[in-house]
Amino acid sequence: MIVRETEQTRIANVLQVRKLKVGSALYRHILIGLNQSDSAHRALLRAINLAAEFDATLTAMTVVQALPPHAAYVAVLSSEAVQIMKDDEQNSFVELLERARREAAQHALKIETILSDGPVVVSLVEAVRKNHIDLLVLGIHPKQGLLGWLTPSTAHELAQEVACDVLGVR
């Protein structure tokens, strides 16, 4: 008798999940934050699968950050070199979004793309708010060394700031 009740409970739970999925999708709009890391690519694949499962809108976003401080040394030598560095960085992120579009197309999904600039956390928080995102998907990686453990990760900062679910993919 206990086995039967357990089985009935399991079936009821499965039906409840199906009802939730069909009746009111858990996630209607998924945002994937992309960079050039392997974990971000795995996160993209997970976001594509989730978007297909929930019939959700999928948006991929990359954020072009300011050049690193050492770029100032290059500026002394040539202002053209700084512009070339900025253009190269922008082009690499445009290509990243294009690869995401091709990956989604292989799974018969359309994907919206956003190319932004500025601080990553601020840009992603704003995109979540403006686009009414239900789920933010990010690639995460293990922290390295003492400094890694003392500084907050982008994923951790985002999880504290956004008003939606956050999925970190290793």
N, C-alpha and C positions, 0 to 999 in steps of 0.2 A: 504494500500500500504506500509506503514512504517513497519508493522508487517511482511509482506512478505519479504521485503529487509533485515530485521533483521534476519529472519529465513534463508534466502539464505546466508547471511554473516556467520551465525553460521555453516551451512553445509559446506561452503567453507573452514572455519577454521578447521573443523574436518577432511575434506579430506586432507588438507595441512599437518596436524599432522600425519595422516596415511601415507601419501606419505613420510614424513620425516622419520617415523619409519621404513617403508619397504625399501625405496630407499637407505637411508644412516643412519644407526642406530645412534641415538643420543649418546648412550654409547656402546662402543665395549668391554671395559675392566673395570670392577668394582673391587675396592679393599675395603674390609671391615676390619677395624682395631678393633680387639677384645681384651677385657679384661674380668674379671669375673663379671662385673656389669650387672644389669637387662637391662639397656638402651642399652648396647652393644648387648645383645641377641635380643632385639627388632630391633636394627639396622641390625643385621644379617638377620632376617626375611624380612625386607624391601629390603635389598640387593639381597636376593634370588628372591623375586618377581620382582625386576627391571631387574635382569639378565635374568629371564625367559621372561619378556615382550620385552626386546630388543635383545634377543638371544645373550647376551654378555658373555664373559668369566668372571668368578667370582673367585677372589682370596681372601682368608682369611689370615690375618697376626696377629701374636701376638709378643710382644716384651718383653723379659725377662730383667728386669732392674737390676741394681746392688742392692745388699742387702742394707737395710736401715742402717744408722749410728750405731744404737744400736747393730748391729750384731758384732761390734768390741769387745763388752764386752764378747760375747760368745766365740770369737776367743781366748781371754786370757785364758779361761777355757779349751777349746778343739778345736783344728783345725779340727777335725773330725766333730764336730757339725756344723761348718760353711759350710763344704762340704755337709752335710746332708740338711741344709737349702737351699743351691743352687740347689741341686738335686730335692728337694721337689717342689721348685718354677718352675723349668724347667718342671717337670712331670705334674704339674697342667696346664701349658700352652700347653703342648703336648695333654693332655686330652681335653682341650678347643677346639683345632683345630680338634680333632677327633669328638667331638660333632657337630661342624660346618659341617664336612663332612657328618655325618649321617643326619643332618637336611636338607642339600642340596639334599641328595639322596632321601629323602621322597618327594621332589618336582621334582624328575627326573633330577636333575642338578649335574654335576660334579663340584668340587671345587678344585682349586689349593691351597696349603697352604705354608706359609712361617713362620718359627720360627726364630726370630732374637734376638740379644741382644744388649744392649746399650741404649742410650737415645731414648725415644719414638719418639719425633718429628724428630730427625735426621734420625732414622731408617725408619720411614714412608715416609718422603720426598724422601729419596734415593730409596725406593721401587716404589714410584709413578714415579720417573724419569726413573729408569731402566726398568720397565714393561710397560711403555707407558699407564698409567692409565688415563681414561677419567673421572671417578667419584670415589671419596673417600667417604665412608660412615662410620660415627662414631656415637657411642652412646654418648649423652650429658646428663648432669644432672644439676639441678639448683645449683647455688653457695650458700654456707652456711656461714653466718656471715660476719663480716667486712673483715677479712683476705681473704675470698673467692672472694670478690669483688675487692680487691687490687692486687691479683695475676692473671696473665693470665691463661686461661684454655688451655689444650692441643689442644682442637678443634680450639680455636681461633688462637693459634700459627700456627697450620697446615694450616688453611684457608689463612693465610698471606704468607705462604711459598710455598705451592704446586701450580703447574701450571695446575690444573684441577678443576672441580667443586667439591664442598664439600657439603655433605648432613648430617646434624646433626639430629639424631633421639632421641626424649625424651622417 
